[in-house]
Amino acid sequence: MELREIPFYEPADTIKGQIKNASSKRKQKVPKFIFRKLKNYILENIAYNMPFNKIRIYCHRKRGVAIGRNVFIGLRCILDYAYPEYITIEESAALTGSVYIVCHSNPYLHFKGKLISYVAPVTIKSGAWVGINVSILPGVVIGEKSVISAGSVVKKDVPPNCVVAGNPAKVIKKFSE
């Protein structure tokens, strides 16, 4: 998947208008959109506080997140509410608690011409470890066996076999392969 532009956010005066705007943006019929949205909401909320990793993984897979074997997803992780299908977590990767992965930027219409409204995939490669309270922004690839230090904000790709930290995250250590 590549970066894909999406329509800017347009608030609606009613719930019916909001559903109509959102379903047309996704090119889905209203009943399918509502079902998908509710299913996603229920599964995300079950996973958020579920004490059992296997059930958290199951819920996120049912939402559309591609998850490999031997993955750990900690409590209170938010994997993009709107576009979970744009997230890939490869085998033996770990997300500690309160990690936020977002795959889209959907600003208000008055930002048209200043910002882009888009969705882009996020990939966590095999063996990567993401520390507590990390935010990962759209279009990022976390390299194999890399470590993202607690509280970091990842805006750009992370090379394999290194440690990154900070806001924005920068390489602070490289591992020998």
Secondary structure, 3 states (H helix, E strand, C coil): CCCEECCCECCCCCHHHHHHHHHHHCCCCHHHHHHHHHHHHHHHHHHHHCCCHHHHHHHHHHHCCEECCCCEECCCCEECCCCHHHEEECCCCEECCCCEECCEECCEHHHECCECCEECCEEECCCCEECCCCEECCCCEECCCCEECCCCEECCCECCCEEEECCCCEEEEECCC
